[in-house]
Amino acid sequence: MKISLFNQRNVTKNIVISLLWITLGVNAQPQEELRPAKPVPQAVQEQATLKANNQPVPLTAPPAKTMVATNSLSLAQTKDKDSATSPPPVVVYDDETKKLAQEVKKLQLEQNKLTLEYEKALSKLQQEKDKLLLENELQTAKEEQLLAELNATKARLEVENDIYERKQKQILAYLSSEKDKLVLQNEIQEEKHKQQKLQLELATAKLDYESLQLNFKKEQIEAKVANRDMNEEWESQVNKPKEYQKEPFVNGKLMISDRKIILDGPIWPGMASYIIERIEYFNNKTSEYPIFLIIEYCPGGSVMEGSRIIKAMKSSRAPVYVVLKSLAASMAAAIVTLAERSYALPDAIMVHHQVWGISWGNQTEQREQLKVLEEWSQRIMQPIAAKMGLTLEELVKKMYENNSRGDWSEFASQAVKYHWVDHIIEDIHDTSYTKQPTEKEESKEQPEEITIVARQEQIDSGGNRYMKVPHLRPMDVYHLYNPDNYYRY
């Protein structure tokens, strides 16, 4: 087997040391001047143990100084064997050898069994020793040179590593400082956030508390306002059941319920629908109690609208009673006279006159319009004349007997004699006002499309006030009381 020079050197060293132990074990007992031995190296103990157990001795390298001493001793023993006739040599030990001798001396008792084996190994290895000595010396020189180079490289690397380590330590120290700084800043920021959070929570709690206080005050105020409104509403209402009577006129007193319709102003187009809708509503609610058409101040108006109102009154399932308070002229007077039952305050005024209108066009067209006017006179004025016990001609004659313009006017107290109105009342008890009247409620008594005409009043060049009447639908004419020419086309 081929063994490297380094390994051969190590083997040689081990052998020399072993021989030295054997020699010292045999010859060194009388030398009491030797110094105390050092402890046996671990490698030597392991080799001894392996030899005792008949196992191969590992090739390990002992210390260099020990090897040199051992080699010298071995060479001296070899020369002694070659010259058997020579006297025993005087062995000179250096300090290291003495120390080894002291260590061997302590192990003599344990190494007695290994003595023979070491002698055999010495004889086998002695032949290789000389050859390896020179090789070991050469290898030692090379190794020393290599070791010097390696030591220089090691020193350089150690310096570089030290420099690098210092730099790394500086970097780590800086990073650690920055880390600590960031941690401290984060802790400070976190504490600030906690403080801000606590401040916000405190502010929120204060706001919540103030909000609760305000809500409590608000609820108290709202409760007071609600209580006040309830009281005001209670006080502003008639808090008792509504009264309805089948026979409303008793002992000269007329009791009017909330089943009433107000007619105040001219009968313009749209007024019939306004009144008829309410008649139907009260009929649908109940037909047991009467409906009241209250005429405040009405100078008349469209015969077509008035005719529809009269027809609706007569066809109503519940009786429709007309109540006149101030003025009923022309078409309004016809509604009062032709009602199933009518009532009037004694100072109210009624005016009857012929139906009138304006015609234009050629002679034929005007004759046609005159026929329409005559037809409406028959339909409106003939029933009035019949109720008075007169013919239409007699009624017209009496109109001009009482007024040169044909406008026959009478107070209600006198009109009752001519059957224009059925009953004169001294007192009206209106039970429909169950709430205190306000401007908003009063303004709703007439529909907007009808009362809007009142805002069309104008002034002519002479400073006289007048109102332009709405244009009528075809075949319609006005039956309107207009003594001062206030209503104009």
PEZILIN-V70456 format. One record per pair of residues at least 24 apart in sequence whose ideal C-beta (glycine too) atoms are under 6 Angstrom apart, sorted by sequence separation. I is the first residue (numbers start at 1). J is the second residue. D is the distance in Angstrom with one decimal. If there is no record, write none. Layout:
I&J&D  I&J&D
This chain:
324&348&4.6  306&331&3.8  291&318&5.3  293&320&5.9  69&97&4.7  303&331&5.9  310&338&5.5  290&319&4.5  291&320&4.8  292&321&5.5  293&322&4.9  294&323&5.0  295&324&5.0  296&325&5.4  297&326&4.4  300&329&5.1  287&317&3.9  296&326&5.6  297&327&4.7  298&328&5.7  299&329&4.8  300&330&2.6  301&331&5.4  388&418&5.6  65&96&5.0  287&318&4.2  290&321&5.2  292&323&5.6  300&331&3.9  388&419&5.4  259&291&5.0  260&292&4.2  261&293&5.2  262&294&5.2  263&295&4.9  264&296&3.9  300&332&5.2  387&419&5.2  264&297&6.0  266&299&5.8  268&301&5.9  272&305&4.1  279&312&5.3  283&316&5.9  295&328&5.1  260&294&5.5  267&301&2.9  271&305&5.3  275&309&5.4  283&317&4.9  298&332&3.7  263&298&5.5  266&301&4.3  267&302&5.5  283&318&5.4  256&292&5.1  272&308&3.9  276&312&4.5  272&309&5.3  279&316&5.4  295&332&5.7  267&305&5.0  267&306&5.6  17&62&5.3  244&289&4.4  338&383&5.5  334&380&5.4  353&399&5.9  337&384&5.1  11&59&5.0  10&59&5.4  13&62&4.8  17&66&5.9  20&70&4.8  10&61&3.8  7&59&5.5  354&406&5.8  17&70&5.1  20&73&5.5  353&406&5.0  13&67&3.8  16&70&3.0  353&407&4.6  16&71&5.3  19&74&5.6  351&407&5.6  352&408&4.9  16&74&5.0  351&409&4.3  349&409&5.9  350&410&5.7  38&99&4.6  349&411&5.9  35&98&4.7  40&103&5.1  51&114&5.1  34&98&5.4  37&101&5.9  39&103&5.9  267&331&5.5  348&412&4.3  37&102&2.3  38&103&4.3  350&415&4.7  36&102&4.5  37&103&3.5  48&114&5.3  51&117&4.9  346&412&5.6  34&101&5.1  35&102&5.4  37&104&5.9  40&107&5.0  346&413&4.2  34&102&6.0  37&105&4.9  344&412&3.6  37&106&5.1  350&420&5.2  28&101&5.8  303&376&5.1  24&101&5.1  303&380&5.8  344&421&4.5  346&424&5.2  342&421&4.8  24&104&5.0  342&422&4.8  343&423&4.9  341&422&5.4  343&425&5.0  21&104&4.8  25&108&5.2  337&420&4.8  336&421&5.7  254&343&5.4  22&115&5.6  22&118&4.8  18&118&4.7  376&477&5.6  19&122&4.7  372&475&5.8  373&477&5.7  15&125&4.3  12&129&5.6  12&132&4.8  357&477&3.8  357&478&5.9  355&477&5.8  8&132&4.6  355&479&4.7  9&136&3.9  5&135&4.9  9&139&6.0  351&481&4.9  358&489&5.9  6&139&6.0  5&139&4.6  331&479&4.2  330&479&4.4  330&480&5.1  330&481&4.6  329&481&3.2  254&425&4.6  260&432&5.7  304&476&4.0  274&447&5.0  252&426&4.7  253&427&4.6  254&428&5.1  255&429&4.6  256&430&4.5  257&431&5.5  258&432&3.6  302&476&5.6  303&477&5.5  257&432&5.9  253&429&5.9  303&479&4.7  270&449&5.2  271&450&5.6  300&479&5.2  301&480&5.7  270&450&5.5  300&480&4.3  299&480&5.8  300&481&5.3  268&450&5.5  299&481&4.5  262&445&4.6  268&453&5.6  243&431&5.0  238&434&4.3  237&434&5.6  237&435&5.2  236&435&5.8  236&436&4.0  269&470&5.9  268&470&5.4
